Structure formats: C-alpha cells, structure tokens
Amino acid sequence: MVITDISKRLTCDEVIAFIQSGHALNIPEAAKARLAAVRSYLDDKSNTHRSPIYGVNTGFGSLCNTVIDSNDLSLLQNNLLMSHACGMGDEVPPAIVRIMLLLKIRGVLYGHSGVQPETVQLLSDLYNQRITPIVYQQGSLGASGDLAPLSHMCLPLIGEGEVYYNGTRMHAGAALKNAGLKPVTLKSKEGLALINGTQFMSAYATYCITESNRLFERSLHIASMSLDAYDGRIDAFHANIHRVRPHGGQVYVAQRMLELLSGSAIAEQHKNHVQDPYSFRCIPQVLGASLDAMRYVQNVVETEINSVTDNPLIFPEDDQVISGGNFHGQPLALALDFLAIAMAEVGSISERRTYKLIGGQRGLPAYLAPNPGLNSGYMIPQYTAASIVSQNKQLCTPASIDSIDSSNGQEDHVSMGANAATKCFRIVKNVKSILAIELLNASQALDLRRPLRSSNAVEELHAQVRSEVPFHDVDVYLGERLKKIENMV
C-alpha cells in the first residue's frame, strides 16, 4: 500500500524499495470509488457547462480555443496519445519506466485528474504483469508535462505502441491479449491527464537521488581507504574545525571519516608531513557541500512525487475545473542540474585522490607497480578517470537555463528538465566508474603499506575488493578487473 496510500508522504527510498521488492501494486477499492466520483462530476460538468473547458472539450496547446464536438471526445484523447508519442534517441531503462508507471498511478489517485478507475487499474496491470512500455529519452521540454515520453508510456492503454513482455519486444495490443487484458476506451480529458505530468523527470530524479545517496556513502568508505593508503593525516577531521563552520554536510562527513578510520594503525603512526593535499584534507568541505545539495534535491523530488502535476485540475468540492501550470518542471530542472553538479564534484575529488596515489609519493612506487618501467601498473586507469571527469564537467552545463518556445508561442517558457534528468543520470553512472577506479588504486596502495593495518571498516572493504581481484604484481588485462570493481561499487 506504500505507493497507493496518498495520505502518507512517499519517499524516494520507498519507491526504489518497492520496485526492487517484486511486490504487486494494489489499487484500494476506496481509491477507485474516489476516482469514480470525480469522473462522474467531470462528466456532469462538461455536459452542463456552457463555456469550453480546456482539455475536456477543446484542442490542446495553441489549439485551446478550438471546441471539439461531444461525439469526438474519446477520439480526441486517442489522437492526443498517438500524435504526441514521437520520442527519439535511446530507450529509457525499463526500471525507470516502471518508476514512471508507479508515479503516474500515484498522481492520479489524488482525485484531481478525472481518470477512470478502469484506466488506473490497467496501468497497475501493466506494472504487475511486467508489460513495460518502450519509452524514448528525447522529446520532452519538461514544461507541458513530459508529453512525448508519457505518451509512449500510455499508448498500451489503448492497445498501441510497443512494449517488452516476457523478455520479448512486441506490439502492445499483442501483449495485452497474451496477458488476458483489454484496452480501455478513454473518456474526455483522460489522455491529457495521463501525459500532462512530470513523471519522466521525477522518475529519473527518484532514481538519481537514491543512487547518489548510496554512492555518496560508498565514496566516504573509499576516501577513507585512500587516505590511509596515502599515509594521510586525520587531523583535518577533528570536530573543533567543523564546529566553527557548522554546515550540516561538512560536520557529517568529518564525523563519518573519523568513524571509518577509527582504530587504524596507519592513521595513528607518526607523520613526517604537516598536512595533506586538498583532495584529502578538504574531504569534509567538498563532499559535505555535495551532501547538503543532495539533501535539498531530495526534498524537492519528494515534494514532486507527492504532488498532482497534470492540467487542468478538478476540485469537485469547490465546483471548479481550473487550468494552471503544475506540469512545469522548473523545480525538478533546477534540482537535477544541482544534483548533477554535486555528484560531478564527488567524482572530481575522487579522481584527484587517484592521481595522488599513483604519483610515487610517500613511499609508494610510481603507478603502484612493484616493478615500474617493465610494468605500467595503474598508470592508465587514471587517464580513464580523468576522461570521465571531463565528460561530467561537459554534462554539467545547466539544462534549466535554456528555453525554446513551442506550440505556436503558447508554451513560451519551458524548463528543459527532461534533459537535466537524462544528463544527471549519465553523471551518476559515471561517478560509479570513477569511484571504482579509486577503489582499485586505494586497495593496491594499501597492500603496499603492509604489514601495517587500517581500520576494521577499511580492511573489510579491502577484503571485498580482494575477493574480486588479486593484488596487481605484473601487468594484466585491467579492463576486466575494473568492471568487476565497478559492479561491486
């Protein structure tokens, strides 16, 4: 009931946990009754209201003043889905599409959209029977809702479009038939309610912030190993430093680093150097700032997934059908750009630590190779990390500062939040690769410190690495090892 209980605030973690659980989605009877009552109100309203109601008996966008005959209202909704399903580019990962389905269902369950119970039930049937619509990454301006992606997602409701079912790509009509399901006949406004929303952006955002939180915690473990492997000092994490500059993320990271390094013989040994480079000494300040940004982003995303984002909205208790702009993705666009920057910095400082580890400093051999020269050791993985970091910088150009008007000027300021979402997704994946490279290097460097031992937390992580790849004594095919560590991360 976690997804369908609109009385409780849904979290990003709960969405991801539900996706991973394999549980079926259940639409409560009380929710269906609420949807039916709103639908009945809208039908009565459209039959008795003298003036046109946008999206109910009018065209869309700049065609909003074109009144549609009552006999064509169902055809209008079908035409809307068919004409707007024109996405391009790569396919959206199936896991993201399934999040989109969940968030769309939750959004209409609030009862302000006018969607039939039968339509919501079929959406949940698609989810439960793993009939996953094929959706494309390009096409949404992130303003009039994620029109193109959501149209592709909702085409199967009318037996059109393509889906994956039982591991096979097929026409949606065939998949419905094989699953014992039938298409629905859309009523007035339903098509618009289904595609006038931010579920493409918010699904990506839900995934990205959840994955970023996980990778962030992992990055602290890896940074701890790197610090000990570099024979770094822990003075920079002392509570007094952060007490007098108490940014929440900074304080947390400093405390966490001390916890992770507690009991390390390497950390406790005498140091000949007075201080460390910024990539070690400023871990709390840099990563803490990213953490504060992530906390802001998570609040924005969780507000969004607990909201109604289509148009127009129906308020039966006030006898109102109001056209507005809740579909505009600006909150998500700004937040996703911010998250992209925050995560890019997690990757950037990670690569700098890798660079220091291979530099032949503090008693470590060049490129962490026991016999450098004959062996290149870990020279080139740092190149790879640098290449990925550079790509992240390019991907961090904000999407939200751009706008191109559309629909004959009716939609004259858009968020480009969909592009922010797909860029952020790529950056988060890239950070995982960068952290894997640091972890591989840090594990090698730590072995070169033996017989000295690090903390229990660091040694446990090191053992996980060594269960996947051995110590690097002579040059081998490194790409295979990197992929194993990336999968571990």
Beta strands, then each sheet from edge to edge (+ up, - down):
strand 1: 88-91
strand 2: 132-133
strand 3: 136-138
strand 4: 162-165
strand 5: 168-171
strand 6: 313-315
strand 7: 320-322
sheet 1: 1+ 3-
sheet 2: 2+ 4- 5+
sheet 3: 6+ 7-
end
